[in-house]
Every structure is written in C-alpha cells, then in structure tokens.
Amino acid sequence: MIVRPALWVLCAALALCGTEQAAGPDKPASAEDTLPLNYTPPPDSDEAGLWMTSGQLERSFQTSPLLVRDPALNAYVKRVVCKLVPERCDSIRIYILDVPYFNAAMSPNGTMQVWTGLLLRAHNEAQLAFILGHETSHYLLRHTVSLWRRARDTSGFAAFFTIATAGVGALATFAMMDSLMAYSRDEEREADARGLELATAAGYEPEQNAFLWRELLAEEKTIPKHEGIFEFTNNHPDTQERMATMTKRAGELEPTHNDWVVGTDDYRKATAAFRERWLEEDLGLGHYDASLLLINNLLLDEPNSGELKYFQGEIYRRRNAEGDAQKAMDAYHVAIADGGAPAAVYRGLGLSEMKAGDKASARQAFVQYLAAAPTADDRAMIEYYLSHL
C-alpha cells in the first residue's frame, strides 16, 4: 500500500476496499435489510462463512503489533460509537490500528477497525463521528453481505483471504483489494445518508461532516494519480455531487438546533499523547505537499502550536524545494518561541544551519538538542557533526 491516507478512505468489509463499481443487480439494502439486534446468521448459510472469515481477521487484529492498546484512547472511540448506536454498543468491538492511512471499516460480525491516519486528520469528535457513522451504516444496512456475494466468485478471492487473515501486519495484502471488493455508488450514497442521520441524532454538528471531506479532497489533489491504488473519488459518488449533497443537508439541519456538539477539547485530550508519533509516521510516507496541507489545516485550530510548527519545518527541510531551506529555519524558530515543540526541533534547526554553512548556529542548535534529549537514538551522529563544526 504505497498510498496517501486521504485517497484511500472508508475501506469496508473486513478492512477491504476498492474502486467503485457500477451498481449492478444487487440493489442497496432497504429498510427491511437493516441488521436485526443480536443477529447471527443461520449456520448453514453463506453468510455464516463470511462471519467465520471475519472472526479470523478479528483474531489477527488482537495479536497484531499494529494494535493500539491504550485503554483511554480505545474507551474514547468506543464512547463515540456508542453515542451513534447505543443499542449496538455491546456488539461492536473496536480495534485501533497504528497505520498512517485514512481508514475506518466494519466487518459483518461487528468488528470495527479505525486507523490512526484517520484520528490524525479529524479535528474534533464530530468529524470522527461522521466517519464512523458512515461505516457503521454499511454494517447496519448489510452492504457487506451483498458485497461479499458479489465478490465471492472473483478470481483470486479465496487466495486473498488466505493471505489477509494471516495477519494485518502484512499491509501489502491490501493491494489486492482494488480488484476484489467495492460498494456500489448507490450503497455509498445510502451509507452517507444513514451516517448523517446517526451522527446528527447523536447531536453532532452537521457542518463538520462537510468540513472534513473538503480537507481530505484537497489533500488528495496533491498526490499524482499514478501513485494511488484506492482512490477516494473512485469508490464513492462523484466528488462534486457528494460535497453538494453534504453541504446542502448541513445547511438544512444546522438551524434546527443551537446546541450541536463539536467536541474539540475532548478530542484533543484523547489524542494529544499520540499526535507526535502519528505526524512522524505521516511525514515518513514522503508525500510532503500533502503533509504540509495537513499541518496547515491543523494550524487553523492551533496557530500557536510549537509541535505543529516543528513538523511544518521538517516538511520544508525534507522536501528541499526552492526556498524551503529558509522556510524550515523560520518554522523551527517560531516553534521554539511558541513552546511545546519536541526536542527534535533543535536537531532540525542544526541540520538546516549546517547545510546553510552557519557552523556556529548549527553547533549551538545541536548542543541544545543533546541537552534536551540526552538519550536520543541519533546522539552518536549529532556528536560526529559537532566534532566537525
């Protein structure tokens, strides 16, 4: 999976996603197809086999090194899901996976996975709720079952499950999803509508739904098309259509309440301890223009965040386009002045100053870095630099 989080979103059914298919004979589920409470499929049905495979994948999540086991973060995401579907709270199991791509998905047996690339991009609890509401709607409307029935005879399908259920750590297996599974556009529209109903019924501000997607789509445009495998615009309704629908519906709903929930403070509190790591992982993908857009979006909410300014500097330094060297140093200095930046801000500043030929400033920055991070993994490298300055 050599792709950007914003491009490959809302993968569904056993963590499986793919490009859009034209709506075929399988129509979107009707109200009568809504999953009954405490439902289990008849043991002699094809759906029972799907649940068995779902269980195998769930067990791989439980032992995966990618599983985020932090009790507080898991409890927080679980609370959001329970606000959306309180009657299903006990039957949905949530697995947060440390993967820097934008993804949430549900299996037919009630297994939900949430990837950290999603948690990094959401600004608040309301935005998270709309994404989880969309995926929960696929589950409630049993789209995963019709998807399974469309895909089960696909060439290579059985081989895919043999590989996929061997362990979620083998992310390369997701490259097979594109040709195997895809919701129809009508099913995506239905999940959009039901997800909006679930989130607004729980009190979440409807405008947050459109805000998040605007940012994701803008991020998508920074990535060359040939680098994408699972493109958001391919497995969902037309982008302009979708945004128009979301905006129109939000405008209709917004005036109906004056106490909508956004949940910015709660969301930051739940995710703050992890954001530095998630930003490092995102930066490691090497899509610097997209990372810069992400950082700038986050800075709209936190303009004085030293942490975000540090990562802005790192993007400029690593991208190394014309004018980036000075932009990097400027961002590092602002990060230090604002406070809250990781110790690595001095390392980045030292590397930038060293490249610019300012040995005295580079030395000072490196000394400050080692003082702030005396057990840094790269201490030997920094000491080598100091010995030559």
C-alpha positions, 0 to 999 in steps of 0.5 A: 500500500504505497498510498496517501491516507486521504485517497484511500478512505472508508475501506469496508468489509473486513478492512477491504476496499476498492474502486467503485463499481457500477451498481449492478443487480444487487440493489442497496439494502432497504429498510427491511435489510437493516441488521436485526439486534443480536443477529447471527446468521443461520449456520448453514448459510453463506453468510455464516462463512463470511462471519467465520472469515471475519472472526479470523481477521478479528483474531489477527487484529488482537495479536497484531503489533499494529494494535493500539492498546491504550485503554483511554484512547480505545474507551474514547472511540468506543464512547463515540460509537456508542453515542451513534448506536447505543443499542449496538454498543455491546456488539461492536468491538473496536480495534485501533490500528497504528497505520498512517492511512485514512481508514475506518471499516466494519466487518459483518460480525461487528468488528470495527477497525479505525486507523490512526491516519484517520484520528490524525486528520479529524479535528474534533469528535464530530468529524470522527463521528461522521466517519464512523457513522458512515461505516457503521451504516454499511454494517447496519444496512448489510452492504457487506453481505451483498458485497461479499456475494458479489465478490465471492466468485472473483478470481483470486478471492479465496487466495486473498483471504488466505493471505489477509487473515494471516495477519494485518501486519502484512499491509501489502495484502491490501493491494489486492483489494482494488480488484476484489471488493467495492460498494456500489455508488448507490450503497455509498450514497445510502451509507452517507445518508444513514451516517448523517442521520446517526451522527446528527441524532447523536447531536453532532454538528452537521457542518463538520461532516462537510468540513472534513471531506473538503480537507481530505479532497484537497489533500488528495489533489496533491498526490499524482494519480499514478501513485494511488491504488484506492482512490477516494473519488473512485469508490464513492459518488462523484466528488462534486455531487457528494460535497453538494449533497453534504453541504446542502443537508448541513445547511438544512439541519444546522438551524434546527438546533443551537446546541450541536456538539463539536467536541474539540477539547475532548478530542484533543485530550484523547489524542494529544499523547499520540499526535507526535508519533502519528505526524512522524509516521505521516511525514515518513510516507514522503508525500510532503505537499500533502503533509504540509496541507495537513499541518496547515489545516491543523494550524487553523485550530492551533496557530500557536502550536510549537509541535505543529510548527516543528513538523511544518519545518521538517516538511520544508527541510525534507522536501528541499524545494526552492526556498524551503531551506529558509522556510524550515529555519523560520518554522523551527524558530517560531516553534521554539518561541511558541513552546511545546515543540519536541526536542527534535526541533533543535536537531532540525534547526542544526541540520538546516544551519549546517547545510546553510554553512552557519557552523556556529548556529548549527553547533549551538542548535545541536548542543541544545538538542543533546541537552534536551534529549540526552538519550536520543537514538541519533546522539552518536551522529549529532556528536560526529557533526559537532566534532566537525563544526 
